[in-house]
Structure formats: C-alpha cells, structure tokens
Amino acid sequence: MAAIMIRLANLPVPVSVAGRKVLVRPRFIRRLCASVLIAATSIAAMAPAQAQSNSGYDPRSWTYDPARNVLVSPAAPDQTSDGEIRPDWSAIPREIVRFSEAQPKGSIVINTTERRLYYILGNGRALRYTVGVGKEGLEWSGHATISSKKNWPDWRPPAEMRSREASKGRFLPAHVEGGPNNPLGARALYIGNTLYRVHGTNQPWTVGQANSSGCIRMTNEDVIDLYDRVKIGAQIIVRH
C-alpha cells in the first residue's frame, strides 16, 4: 500500500503554462519551489550588506543647501523614517586599558587597523576610544603634534577636493559654519600643518568604520571628552 501511495504522489499533474496545459511531476515542482526559496533568501541576505557598504560618512557624498548654507547628510542605514537612531545602534564606550608602550603622558596614539585611539594616562594605562578612519586609498600615518583646537569648528573643504568633486558633478560649499549640520561635529583637534584632524560627527553610527576622507572621526561625546584632556602641542602618532 505504501508503494502505491508513493507512486500516486509522483504522478504527473496538469499545470497551466502560457495558456497551455503541461504535465509536471510533483517532485519537479518541489525542487523548483526550493530553488526559488534559496534564491530569495540569498538576495535578502545580500541587501543589508550592500546597503551597509554604500553607507557611511564622507562629506563629499552630502548634498548642499545654499539657501541655508548647510550640508544635508545621506540617509543613515540604521535610521527610522523620522530621523531618530534605532535602539540597536550604540556607541562602543571608552575605557581605561593597559598600555605598555612608552609614550609621554598626554600623548595620542591612533591605530587605524584597530580603529582605536589611545590617550596616554601614564603608569602603563591609556584611555581607549573607538574611531572612524580613512577609507581605502585615503589612509595615512605619521607623527605630529596637536596644533590647535576648535569648539564647533567650521568646515572648509580643500580646493583640491572641491575641484575633484565638481568634475563629478558634485559641488561642495567653500565654507560651512560650525553647528549640528556640520560634518566635523562638536570639536576638532588639528594635526600639525596637515589637512587632517580628529573631530566629531553628526553621523555617530559610522564611527568604527573605514570610510572617512582621511580624518579621524569620533562620536561627539567622545571627542568632547578627549578635547577637554588634550593640550595644544601634545604628541600624536597615527599608525596602521
């Protein structure tokens, strides 16, 4: 009886295809449905990864509103429709850690591979922060000092950046005043005579990634904390 039931279950059934009746075995239908399900699952799994790779902080991708003289940031992948950050995003808290490397107290050491910044406390300890770093092709390393500090800094894109982006049809403003709409965030520490800085951001969900134009980016809360600790002239080392 069981053998008869199996044979009956595998008998061809009529299926309408383009207006014509076609006999198809149930086994084939099951395989087809399984293939479609696997393909749909793969596409769904790929979609968030693609959105994540295309997201992130890069002022060159922002749009400029000349009427208000502000930059409008790209939509965050983890924002709700009303602009609030979803609860599933949270900053990595700063913490005191052991730091055996001999560096003067008050120095800054940044490891771009780790995406961590260490503020040297002395006695083998450091305060560790999570940072965003330059994306591929825009990484850099070096040794300098903090030349100046700015509270709610203005943003002036370098002429080379503006020219490069204009050739792609993206026009950046010459100057954006400091404030909540400014990509440099609440504080900035300027590195030597370079164009690089350690600064805040109004896109905190991007901290910890490698997608800046070369600057070191922190959450506003962390950069304010660091700003209050660091003195002008302090040593800063950036390494891979």
Stockholm file with secondary structure:
# STOCKHOLM 1.0

chainA/1-240         MAAIMIRLANLPVPVSVAGRKVLVRPRFIRRLCASVLIAATSIAAMAPAQAQSNSGYDPRSWTYDPARNVLVSPAAPDQTSDGEIRPDWSAIPREIVRFSEAQPKGSIVINTTERRLYYILGNGRALRYTVGVGKEGLEWSGHATISSKKNWPDWRPPAEMRSREASKGRFLPAHVEGGPNNPLGARALYIGNTLYRVHGTNQPWTVGQANSSGCIRMTNEDVIDLYDRVKIGAQIIVRH
#=GR chainA/1-240 SS CHHHHHHHHTSCEEEEETTEEEEECHHHHHHHHHHHHHHHHHHHHHHHHHHHHHCSCCGGGSEEETTTTEEECCCCTTBCTTSCBCTTCCCCCCEEEECCSCCCTTCEEEETTTTEEEEEEETTEEEEEECBEECTTCCCCEEEEEEEEEESCCBCCCHHHHHHHHTTTCCCCSCBCSSTTCTTCSEEEEETTSSCEEECCSCGGGTTSEEESSCEECCHHHHHHHHHHCCTTCEEEEEC
#=GC SS_cons         CHHHHHHHHTSCEEEEETTEEEEECHHHHHHHHHHHHHHHHHHHHHHHHHHHHHCSCCGGGSEEETTTTEEECCCCTTBCTTSCBCTTCCCCCCEEEECCSCCCTTCEEEETTTTEEEEEEETTEEEEEECBEECTTCCCCEEEEEEEEEESCCBCCCHHHHHHHHTTTCCCCSCBCSSTTCTTCSEEEEETTSSCEEECCSCGGGTTSEEESSCEECCHHHHHHHHHHCCTTCEEEEEC
//
